[in-house]
């Protein structure tokens, strides 16, 4: 049993969501020498579900190494990763974080008027000698048709950057979303039902 976890994620949204379900956490952040960019590069012909699970488990492995070097007391380690996908679209199997404004425009134009998937994988290392438990949660999001002017205004807000699929559901892009089917918190980056199930199974105290 543990009364806190380590969160191996820099996402402020994941921190907010953990607080929402009463989880006490400490940060276990990547060090400058870790090559997270290569981990997040999709493999040739990789499907979105395989991708998000692979990336999350790779982040969990790095976080465990980080903990071993830290001298910190043991606590379970939580990792997560989110990606956006237009299944069966030749250019949209995995839509990651935009690299610049043009890339953000390209992604948002692809999503306009279509239903896409948001996939979030969560991995919990409950024991340093055991394989992490990993779950992938998938939600469907339907975008309305959005004009070039709307896309450019959204890009000018800087909101798309650092977000898979070039948008965050909790921001002003919520005005583009006609319908969701799945987990709102999962679309934000941490599906709370699945996370709570993993934490409860590992006997982690929630307040």
LOLO-982558 format. One record per residue (C-alpha): chain; residue number from 0; residue in one letter; x, y, z. Coordinates in steps of 0.5 Angstrom, whole numbers. Layout:
BEGIN
['A', NUM, 'A', [X, Y, Z]];
...
END
This chain:
BEGIN
['A', 0, 'X', [0, 0, 0]];
['A', 1, 'X', [2, 7, -2]];
['A', 2, 'X', [0, 14, 0]];
['A', 3, 'X', [3, 17, -6]];
['A', 4, 'X', [5, 16, -13]];
['A', 5, 'X', [11, 19, -18]];
['A', 6, 'X', [8, 22, -24]];
['A', 7, 'X', [13, 22, -30]];
['A', 8, 'X', [9, 27, -34]];
['A', 9, 'X', [10, 35, -35]];
['A', 10, 'X', [3, 35, -37]];
['A', 11, 'X', [-1, 40, -32]];
['A', 12, 'X', [-7, 37, -34]];
['A', 13, 'X', [-5, 30, -32]];
['A', 14, 'X', [-3, 34, -25]];
['A', 15, 'X', [-10, 37, -25]];
['A', 16, 'X', [-14, 31, -26]];
['A', 17, 'X', [-10, 27, -21]];
['A', 18, 'X', [-12, 32, -16]];
['A', 19, 'X', [-19, 31, -18]];
['A', 20, 'X', [-19, 24, -16]];
['A', 21, 'X', [-15, 25, -9]];
['A', 22, 'X', [-9, 22, -11]];
['A', 23, 'X', [-2, 25, -8]];
['A', 24, 'X', [4, 25, -12]];
['A', 25, 'X', [11, 28, -13]];
['A', 26, 'X', [14, 29, -20]];
['A', 27, 'X', [19, 25, -23]];
['A', 28, 'X', [21, 29, -29]];
['A', 29, 'X', [25, 27, -35]];
['A', 30, 'X', [33, 29, -35]];
['A', 31, 'X', [36, 33, -40]];
['A', 32, 'X', [40, 27, -43]];
['A', 33, 'X', [34, 23, -44]];
['A', 34, 'X', [32, 22, -51]];
['A', 35, 'X', [24, 23, -51]];
['A', 36, 'X', [24, 25, -58]];
['A', 37, 'X', [26, 19, -61]];
['A', 38, 'X', [21, 15, -57]];
['A', 39, 'X', [16, 19, -60]];
['A', 40, 'X', [18, 18, -67]];
['A', 41, 'X', [13, 13, -70]];
['A', 42, 'X', [15, 7, -73]];
['A', 43, 'X', [14, 5, -80]];
['A', 44, 'X', [7, 3, -81]];
['A', 45, 'X', [5, 3, -74]];
['A', 46, 'X', [-2, 3, -72]];
['A', 47, 'X', [-4, 9, -67]];
['A', 48, 'X', [-6, 4, -61]];
['A', 49, 'X', [1, 0, -62]];
['A', 50, 'X', [4, 7, -62]];
['A', 51, 'X', [1, 10, -56]];
['A', 52, 'X', [2, 4, -52]];
['A', 53, 'X', [10, 3, -54]];
['A', 54, 'X', [11, 10, -52]];
['A', 55, 'X', [8, 10, -45]];
['A', 56, 'X', [12, 3, -44]];
['A', 57, 'X', [18, 6, -46]];
['A', 58, 'X', [17, 13, -42]];
['A', 59, 'X', [16, 8, -36]];
['A', 60, 'X', [22, 4, -37]];
['A', 61, 'X', [26, 11, -37]];
['A', 62, 'X', [22, 13, -31]];
['A', 63, 'X', [24, 7, -27]];
['A', 64, 'X', [31, 8, -29]];
['A', 65, 'X', [31, 15, -26]];
['A', 66, 'X', [28, 13, -20]];
['A', 67, 'X', [34, 8, -19]];
['A', 68, 'X', [39, 14, -20]];
['A', 69, 'X', [35, 19, -15]];
['A', 70, 'X', [36, 15, -8]];
['A', 71, 'X', [28, 17, -7]];
['A', 72, 'X', [24, 12, -3]];
['A', 73, 'X', [20, 7, -7]];
['A', 74, 'X', [13, 9, -9]];
['A', 75, 'X', [9, 7, -15]];
['A', 76, 'X', [10, 11, -22]];
['A', 77, 'X', [5, 13, -27]];
['A', 78, 'X', [6, 15, -34]];
['A', 79, 'X', [2, 17, -40]];
['A', 80, 'X', [2, 19, -47]];
['A', 81, 'X', [-4, 21, -52]];
['A', 82, 'X', [-4, 21, -59]];
['A', 83, 'X', [-10, 23, -64]];
['A', 84, 'X', [-11, 19, -70]];
['A', 85, 'X', [-16, 19, -76]];
['A', 86, 'X', [-16, 11, -77]];
['A', 87, 'X', [-15, 9, -85]];
['A', 88, 'X', [-13, 16, -87]];
['A', 89, 'X', [-7, 15, -91]];
['A', 90, 'X', [-4, 22, -87]];
['A', 91, 'X', [-7, 21, -81]];
['A', 92, 'X', [-6, 14, -77]];
['A', 93, 'X', [-2, 18, -72]];
['A', 94, 'X', [-3, 26, -71]];
['A', 95, 'X', [2, 28, -66]];
['A', 96, 'X', [4, 35, -63]];
['A', 97, 'X', [5, 40, -69]];
['A', 98, 'X', [12, 42, -70]];
['A', 99, 'X', [10, 49, -73]];
['A', 100, 'X', [4, 53, -75]];
['A', 101, 'X', [4, 50, -82]];
['A', 102, 'X', [4, 43, -79]];
['A', 103, 'X', [-2, 45, -74]];
['A', 104, 'X', [-6, 48, -80]];
['A', 105, 'X', [-5, 42, -84]];
['A', 106, 'X', [-7, 37, -78]];
['A', 107, 'X', [-13, 42, -76]];
['A', 108, 'X', [-15, 42, -83]];
['A', 109, 'X', [-15, 34, -83]];
['A', 110, 'X', [-19, 34, -77]];
['A', 111, 'X', [-25, 39, -80]];
['A', 112, 'X', [-31, 36, -81]];
['A', 113, 'X', [-29, 29, -79]];
['A', 114, 'X', [-29, 24, -73]];
['A', 115, 'X', [-22, 22, -70]];
['A', 116, 'X', [-20, 18, -65]];
['A', 117, 'X', [-16, 20, -58]];
['A', 118, 'X', [-12, 15, -55]];
['A', 119, 'X', [-9, 15, -48]];
['A', 120, 'X', [-5, 10, -45]];
['A', 121, 'X', [-3, 10, -38]];
['A', 122, 'X', [2, 5, -35]];
['A', 123, 'X', [3, 4, -27]];
['A', 124, 'X', [9, 1, -24]];
['A', 125, 'X', [7, -2, -18]];
['A', 126, 'X', [13, -6, -16]];
['A', 127, 'X', [20, -4, -19]];
['A', 128, 'X', [21, -12, -20]];
['A', 129, 'X', [15, -13, -24]];
['A', 130, 'X', [12, -11, -31]];
['A', 131, 'X', [8, -5, -31]];
['A', 132, 'X', [0, -5, -32]];
['A', 133, 'X', [-2, -1, -38]];
['A', 134, 'X', [-9, 0, -41]];
['A', 135, 'X', [-11, 4, -47]];
['A', 136, 'X', [-17, 8, -47]];
['A', 137, 'X', [-20, 11, -54]];
['A', 138, 'X', [-25, 16, -55]];
['A', 139, 'X', [-28, 19, -61]];
['A', 140, 'X', [-29, 26, -62]];
['A', 141, 'X', [-33, 29, -68]];
['A', 142, 'X', [-30, 36, -71]];
['A', 143, 'X', [-35, 41, -74]];
['A', 144, 'X', [-33, 44, -81]];
['A', 145, 'X', [-28, 49, -79]];
['A', 146, 'X', [-26, 55, -83]];
['A', 147, 'X', [-19, 57, -85]];
['A', 148, 'X', [-20, 64, -81]];
['A', 149, 'X', [-22, 60, -75]];
['A', 150, 'X', [-16, 55, -76]];
['A', 151, 'X', [-11, 61, -76]];
['A', 152, 'X', [-14, 65, -71]];
['A', 153, 'X', [-14, 58, -66]];
['A', 154, 'X', [-6, 58, -68]];
['A', 155, 'X', [-5, 65, -67]];
['A', 156, 'X', [-7, 63, -60]];
['A', 157, 'X', [-1, 59, -59]];
['A', 158, 'X', [-6, 53, -56]];
['A', 159, 'X', [-5, 48, -61]];
['A', 160, 'X', [3, 47, -59]];
['A', 161, 'X', [5, 42, -55]];
['A', 162, 'X', [-2, 38, -56]];
['A', 163, 'X', [-3, 32, -60]];
['A', 164, 'X', [-7, 33, -66]];
['A', 165, 'X', [-6, 41, -65]];
['A', 166, 'X', [-12, 42, -60]];
['A', 167, 'X', [-14, 41, -53]];
['A', 168, 'X', [-21, 40, -51]];
['A', 169, 'X', [-21, 44, -45]];
['A', 170, 'X', [-19, 50, -49]];
['A', 171, 'X', [-22, 55, -54]];
['A', 172, 'X', [-22, 49, -59]];
['A', 173, 'X', [-28, 46, -55]];
['A', 174, 'X', [-32, 50, -60]];
['A', 175, 'X', [-30, 46, -66]];
['A', 176, 'X', [-33, 40, -62]];
['A', 177, 'X', [-40, 37, -64]];
['A', 178, 'X', [-40, 31, -61]];
['A', 179, 'X', [-35, 26, -56]];
['A', 180, 'X', [-36, 19, -55]];
['A', 181, 'X', [-32, 16, -49]];
['A', 182, 'X', [-28, 19, -44]];
['A', 183, 'X', [-27, 27, -43]];
['A', 184, 'X', [-21, 26, -38]];
['A', 185, 'X', [-18, 21, -43]];
['A', 186, 'X', [-18, 26, -49]];
['A', 187, 'X', [-15, 31, -44]];
['A', 188, 'X', [-10, 26, -43]];
['A', 189, 'X', [-11, 22, -37]];
['A', 190, 'X', [-18, 17, -37]];
['A', 191, 'X', [-20, 18, -29]];
['A', 192, 'X', [-24, 11, -29]];
['A', 193, 'X', [-18, 7, -32]];
['A', 194, 'X', [-13, 11, -28]];
['A', 195, 'X', [-17, 10, -21]];
['A', 196, 'X', [-18, 2, -23]];
['A', 197, 'X', [-10, 1, -24]];
['A', 198, 'X', [-9, 5, -17]];
['A', 199, 'X', [-14, 2, -13]];
['A', 200, 'X', [-11, -5, -16]];
['A', 201, 'X', [-4, -3, -13]];
['A', 202, 'X', [-7, -1, -6]];
['A', 203, 'X', [-6, 7, -7]];
['A', 204, 'X', [-9, 11, -2]];
['A', 205, 'X', [-14, 16, -5]];
['A', 206, 'X', [-16, 22, -1]];
END
